[in-house]
Amino acid sequence: AETHPSRDSPMAAKKTGSTKKRPTARQPVRAAASPAEPSSPKPKLLSGGNPQIAKADGDAPVQAYIAAMPGWKSDAGRRLDAIITRAVPGVRKAVKWNSPFYGVAGHGWFLALHCFTGYVKVTFFSGARLDPPPPEPSKVGDTRYLHIRGEGGLDAAQCERWVRAASRLPGGEGLGPC
């Protein structure tokens, strides 16, 4: 390949204001470095290991929450989500107040999850009306809780019965439309 002294000389760089030399046969053209793929940062874990997920409707933010749950809690979250999705076809999902919510259009939100240090809290907003009611009481209306502690701490059959029944009851008050 032929070089062009007028284009490759330091004087040509001064005329154009460019200090870069043009490539020659001995100086190969290098591809520009591609910017690094932005990796999605892991959500911040709040008190008790509860993932901080932005408020949003749909399955995607709920799955992001579940994936960010620490340790065995993520497996418990996946099992709960599968039970709820199977028991209530067409269930509505959202993340509100850093917690996944599950509801039925026209009935409202019937269940929510939340991570604490030693357990995953399953909130049944009309849980006192379930037979039998979930074991943990609440100071708030008809709300009852199920605490899942450690791996294997979930009675899937009983949980599914509660989910089916809760989905047919009016949802929690003051939680906004489903």
C-alpha positions as CSV (number, residue, x, y, z in Angstrom):
1,A,0.0,0.0,0.0
2,E,1.1,3.4,-0.8
3,T,1.5,6.2,1.9
4,H,0.8,9.8,1.3
5,P,3.3,12.1,2.9
6,S,1.0,15.1,2.7
7,R,-1.8,13.4,4.6
8,D,0.4,11.5,7.1
9,S,2.8,14.3,8.0
10,P,2.8,16.3,11.2
11,M,2.1,19.4,9.1
12,A,-1.1,17.9,7.8
13,A,-2.2,17.3,11.4
14,K,-1.6,21.0,12.2
15,K,-3.7,22.1,9.2
16,T,-6.7,20.0,10.1
17,G,-6.4,20.4,13.9
18,S,-6.2,16.6,14.2
19,T,-3.3,15.0,16.1
20,K,-4.3,11.5,15.0
21,K,-2.4,9.8,12.3
22,R,-4.3,8.2,9.5
23,P,-3.7,4.4,9.3
24,T,-1.2,3.1,6.9
25,A,-0.4,-0.3,5.6
26,R,1.8,-0.9,8.7
27,Q,-0.7,0.6,11.1
28,P,-4.0,-1.4,11.0
29,V,-7.3,0.2,11.7
30,R,-8.6,-0.8,15.1
31,A,-12.2,-1.2,15.8
32,A,-13.6,1.2,18.5
33,A,-14.0,-0.5,21.8
34,S,-17.6,-1.5,22.3
35,P,-19.1,-0.2,25.5
36,A,-19.5,-2.8,28.2
37,E,-22.9,-4.4,28.4
38,P,-24.7,-2.8,31.3
39,S,-25.3,-5.4,33.9
40,S,-28.6,-5.1,35.8
41,P,-27.6,-4.3,39.3
42,K,-29.0,-6.5,42.1
43,P,-31.7,-4.8,44.0
44,K,-30.8,-3.4,47.3
45,L,-31.9,-5.5,50.3
46,L,-33.7,-3.6,52.9
47,S,-34.2,-4.5,56.5
48,G,-34.7,-8.2,57.0
49,G,-33.4,-9.0,53.5
50,N,-36.5,-7.6,51.8
51,P,-35.7,-6.6,48.2
52,Q,-36.2,-3.0,47.1
53,I,-38.2,-3.3,43.9
54,A,-39.8,-0.3,42.2
55,K,-43.6,-0.2,42.3
56,A,-45.0,-1.7,39.1
57,D,-47.8,-3.9,37.8
58,G,-47.4,-7.3,36.2
59,D,-45.4,-10.5,36.5
60,A,-42.0,-9.1,35.7
61,P,-41.6,-7.0,38.8
62,V,-42.9,-9.8,41.0
63,Q,-40.4,-12.2,39.4
64,A,-37.6,-9.6,40.0
65,Y,-38.6,-9.5,43.6
66,I,-38.6,-13.3,44.0
67,A,-35.2,-13.6,42.2
68,A,-33.7,-11.0,44.6
69,M,-35.0,-12.7,47.8
70,P,-32.0,-14.0,49.7
71,G,-31.1,-17.6,50.2
72,W,-33.9,-20.2,50.8
73,K,-36.5,-17.4,50.7
74,S,-36.2,-17.2,46.9
75,D,-37.1,-20.9,46.6
76,A,-40.1,-20.3,48.9
77,G,-41.1,-17.3,46.8
78,R,-41.0,-19.3,43.6
79,R,-43.1,-22.1,45.2
80,L,-45.6,-19.6,46.5
81,D,-45.9,-17.8,43.2
82,A,-46.4,-21.2,41.4
83,I,-49.1,-22.2,43.9
84,I,-50.9,-18.9,43.5
85,T,-50.6,-18.9,39.7
86,R,-51.9,-22.4,39.5
87,A,-54.8,-21.9,42.0
88,V,-56.0,-18.6,40.5
89,P,-55.8,-18.6,36.7
90,G,-55.5,-15.0,35.5
91,V,-54.2,-13.7,38.8
92,R,-53.1,-10.1,38.8
93,K,-49.7,-9.3,40.1
94,A,-47.9,-6.1,41.2
95,V,-45.2,-4.9,43.5
96,K,-46.3,-2.2,45.9
97,W,-44.5,-1.1,49.0
98,N,-41.6,-3.4,48.2
99,S,-43.9,-6.5,48.4
100,P,-45.5,-8.7,45.7
101,F,-49.3,-8.4,45.7
102,Y,-51.7,-10.9,44.1
103,G,-55.3,-10.0,43.2
104,V,-58.4,-10.6,41.2
105,A,-60.0,-7.9,39.1
106,G,-63.3,-6.8,40.7
107,H,-62.3,-8.4,44.1
108,G,-59.1,-6.6,44.9
109,W,-55.8,-7.7,46.3
110,F,-56.1,-10.9,48.4
111,L,-52.5,-11.7,49.3
112,A,-49.0,-10.2,49.6
113,L,-45.5,-11.5,50.4
114,H,-42.8,-9.8,52.4
115,C,-39.3,-10.9,53.5
116,F,-38.2,-10.7,57.1
117,T,-34.9,-11.9,58.7
118,G,-36.1,-15.3,59.8
119,Y,-39.2,-15.9,57.6
120,V,-41.3,-15.0,54.6
121,K,-44.6,-13.4,55.6
122,V,-47.7,-14.4,53.5
123,T,-50.4,-11.9,54.2
124,F,-54.0,-12.9,53.6
125,F,-56.0,-9.7,53.7
126,S,-59.3,-11.5,54.4
127,G,-57.6,-14.4,56.3
128,A,-59.8,-14.3,59.3
129,R,-62.7,-15.4,57.1
130,L,-60.8,-18.5,55.9
131,D,-61.5,-21.9,57.4
132,P,-59.3,-22.7,59.1
133,P,-57.7,-19.2,59.3
134,P,-53.9,-18.9,58.7
135,P,-52.1,-19.2,62.1
136,E,-50.7,-15.8,62.7
137,P,-53.1,-13.0,64.0
138,S,-53.0,-9.4,63.0
139,K,-54.1,-6.2,64.6
140,V,-55.6,-5.1,61.3
141,G,-59.2,-6.1,60.5
142,D,-59.6,-9.6,58.9
143,T,-55.9,-9.9,58.0
144,R,-54.1,-13.1,59.0
145,Y,-50.5,-14.3,58.3
146,L,-48.6,-17.4,57.4
147,H,-44.9,-17.3,58.3
148,I,-42.7,-19.6,56.3
149,R,-39.6,-20.4,58.2
150,G,-36.7,-22.1,56.4
151,E,-36.7,-24.6,53.6
152,G,-39.6,-27.0,53.7
153,G,-41.7,-24.8,56.0
154,L,-44.6,-24.6,53.6
155,D,-47.6,-26.9,53.6
156,A,-48.3,-26.5,49.8
157,A,-51.7,-28.2,49.9
158,Q,-53.1,-26.1,52.8
159,C,-51.6,-22.9,51.3
160,E,-53.3,-23.7,47.9
161,R,-56.7,-24.1,49.7
162,W,-56.2,-20.8,51.5
163,V,-55.2,-19.1,48.2
164,R,-58.3,-20.4,46.3
165,A,-60.6,-19.4,49.1
166,A,-59.0,-16.0,49.6
167,S,-59.2,-15.1,45.9
168,R,-63.0,-15.4,46.1
169,L,-63.3,-12.9,49.0
170,P,-63.2,-9.1,48.8
171,G,-59.6,-7.9,48.9
172,G,-57.8,-5.7,51.4
173,E,-59.2,-2.3,52.1
174,G,-57.2,0.8,51.1
175,L,-54.8,-1.1,48.9
176,G,-55.9,0.5,45.6
177,P,-57.6,-1.2,42.6
178,C,-56.4,-4.5,41.4
